[in-house]
């Protein structure tokens, strides 16, 4: 689900954590590691930092998050399903 459709669509129920989902995420991280030659630990740290920042403003689906390397291996792409925007005061 894209950012705009996530903001304007009905609220989805969270997907349960499955072993296949965890395995898929690990495989994706391994493929990215293989291409960019950084350690899995560094990649996991990057992922957690991205989640931390995005989570300040949006309720996200962490299990649906995908990290891939662009076709030309020059771009890290992160796909994060957004459930809804968090309400906060913009004047503060």
C-alpha positions as CSV (number, residue, x, y, z in Angstrom):
1,X,0.0,0.0,0.0
2,X,1.5,3.4,-1.0
3,X,1.8,6.4,1.2
4,X,-1.3,8.3,-0.1
5,X,-3.5,5.2,-0.3
6,X,-2.5,4.4,3.2
7,X,-3.5,7.8,4.4
8,X,-6.9,7.7,2.8
9,X,-7.9,4.0,2.9
10,X,-9.7,2.1,5.6
11,X,-7.6,0.8,8.5
12,X,-6.1,-2.6,7.9
13,X,-5.7,-5.2,10.7
14,X,-2.1,-6.0,11.4
15,X,-0.7,-9.1,9.6
16,X,0.5,-11.8,12.0
17,X,4.2,-12.5,12.1
18,X,4.9,-15.7,10.1
19,X,8.0,-17.7,9.7
20,X,7.8,-17.3,6.0
21,X,7.6,-13.5,6.4
22,X,10.7,-13.5,8.7
23,X,12.5,-15.7,6.2
24,X,11.6,-13.4,3.3
25,X,12.9,-10.4,5.2
26,X,16.2,-12.2,6.1
27,X,16.7,-13.2,2.4
28,X,16.1,-9.6,1.2
29,X,18.6,-8.3,3.7
30,X,21.1,-11.0,2.7
31,X,20.7,-10.0,-1.0
32,X,21.2,-6.3,-0.2
33,X,24.3,-7.2,1.9
34,X,25.7,-9.2,-1.0
35,X,25.3,-6.3,-3.5
36,X,26.6,-3.4,-1.4
37,X,29.1,-5.3,0.7
38,X,28.0,-4.0,4.1
39,X,27.5,-6.3,7.1
40,X,24.1,-7.5,8.0
41,X,24.4,-5.8,11.4
42,X,24.9,-2.4,9.7
43,X,22.0,-3.0,7.4
44,X,19.8,-4.0,10.3
45,X,20.9,-0.8,12.1
46,X,20.0,1.3,9.1
47,X,16.6,-0.4,8.9
48,X,15.8,0.2,12.6
49,X,16.8,3.9,12.3
50,X,14.5,4.3,9.3
51,X,11.7,2.7,11.2
52,X,12.3,4.9,14.2
53,X,12.1,8.1,12.2
54,X,9.1,7.1,10.1
55,X,7.3,5.8,13.2
56,X,7.4,9.3,14.7
57,X,4.9,10.4,12.0
58,X,3.1,7.3,10.8
59,X,1.7,4.1,12.1
60,X,3.5,1.6,9.9
61,X,3.4,-2.1,9.1
62,X,6.8,-3.3,10.1
63,X,6.2,-6.9,8.9
64,X,5.3,-5.6,5.4
65,X,8.5,-3.5,5.2
66,X,10.8,-4.3,2.3
67,X,14.4,-3.3,1.6
68,X,15.8,-3.8,-1.9
69,X,18.7,-2.6,-4.0
70,X,17.9,-0.8,-7.2
71,X,18.3,-2.4,-10.5
72,X,21.7,-0.7,-11.1
73,X,22.9,-1.4,-7.6
74,X,23.1,2.3,-6.9
75,X,20.0,2.8,-4.9
76,X,18.6,1.4,-1.6
77,X,14.9,1.2,-1.9
78,X,12.7,0.9,1.2
79,X,9.0,0.1,0.9
80,X,7.1,0.7,4.2
81,X,3.3,0.1,4.3
82,X,1.6,3.0,6.1
83,X,-1.5,2.3,8.2
84,X,-2.3,5.9,9.1
85,X,-0.7,9.3,9.9
86,X,-0.2,10.0,13.6
87,X,-2.0,13.1,14.8
88,X,0.3,15.8,16.2
89,X,0.3,19.5,16.8
90,X,2.3,21.2,14.0
91,X,2.5,24.4,16.0
92,X,4.8,23.0,18.7
